[in-house]
């Protein structure tokens, strides 16, 4: 198994220039928070990520890819809804 300290470093550095913090809980899970360093806005918060399956570089890369996809989806949702007071998505005229 990859030491927790190293695992945290790999995950946290994978989201630069965003701010990412990984907190290891006594139950053997991670809480991962990714935020905008300029505004402090949390763009992704994942609680209860099991570390038991994160035993290889491939498994860690798959986790990071999944987290990045979720982060992108969150940012896109926020962009659509935050910039429009009605909360309705943008519409494109043909």
N, C-alpha and C positions, 0 to 999 in steps of 0.2 A: 504494500500500500504506500502511496505517496504521502509523505508527512503533511499534516494539516497546514503548517506554516508555508510550505512550498505550494500547496494547492491554492491557498488563499492568494498568494502572490501571482500565480499564473492567471487566475480568474480576474483579479483586480487590475492587472496590467493589460488584460485583453480588451478593456473598455476605454483605454486612454484615447482621447483627451477628456472623456467623461470621468467623473469621480465614481469609483466603485469601492464599496466596502463589503467584506465578507465577515460575518460573525459566526463563529463556531459555537454551537450550543451543547450542553452536557449530554443531550440525547443522541449526539452523533450526526446532527444535521447542520446545514448552513442557512443563514439568512443573508441574501444578497440584495444590496441596494445600489442602484445606479442613478446618479443625479447629474444635473447640469452644473458645472463648477462656477459658472457666472451667476446663475440665479438661485441655485440651491434646490431647484424643483426636482423632486423625485420622479424619474421617468419609468423606473422599474423597481418593484419590490417583490421578491420571491422568498417565501418562508418555507422551511422544512425540506430543503434539498438534501437528500440522503447522500452521505459520502461513501457508503459501502460499495457502490458500483463504480466509483471514480478511481479505479485502480490502474488505468492505462492512459496513455496520451490520447488515444482515440476516444475513449469515454469522456475525457475532459473536453476535448475539442467538440464532441457532439453536444455536450451540455452548453458550452459557450455559443455554439451556432444556434441552438434553441433559444437561449437567452437573448441573443442579438436579434433574432426574428421577432420575439415578443417585444423587445425594446422598440424596434422599428414600428411595429403595429401600434404600440402605445403612443409613440411620438406622432404618427400619422393621424391617429384618432384625435389626439389633443389639438393638433394643428387645424383639423377640419372644424372642430367644435369650439375651440377657444377663440378663433378669429371671426366667428359669426355669432353675434348676440342672440340670434334666434335659436342657436344650437343645431340648425339644419346644415347638412353638408353643402359644400359648394356645388353649384350646378354649372354646367358648361353649355354655352349656346353654340349651335352649329352654324 
